Amino acid sequence: DGVSTILYSQAFRTPEEIAESSFQELERIPGFSKNRLEEIQKAAKEYVEKKRQGLIVEEEEPEAPAVEVAPAVEPPSGEAEPPSGDTPLSDPPLTSPHGGEKV
């Protein structure tokens, strides 16, 4: 969210860093009122305390599954063969609604 983006841009990467910062350091962050900064720091301190007590366990990011990469396919050497079958290589001739071909 916007709050975490602003905090991250101001070098606050973890709740611990916010909780351990002086309020004067937090006041340097633009865009927050004094009351909002107090709420943020209080929430960070509560989070850190719960984590210390083992009430919060941080989830590890799941490892990305291995992806197999198919080898590159080289085009066949020589000239390409025209497509086979009934696939026309050009547009079909136009026909009149009354029958016959238009020129």
Secondary structure, DSSP 8 states (H G I E B T S, - for coil): -HHHHHHHHTT--SHHHHHHS-HHHHHTSTT--HHHHHHHHHHHHHHHHHHHTTS---------------------SS------SS--SS----B-TTSSB--
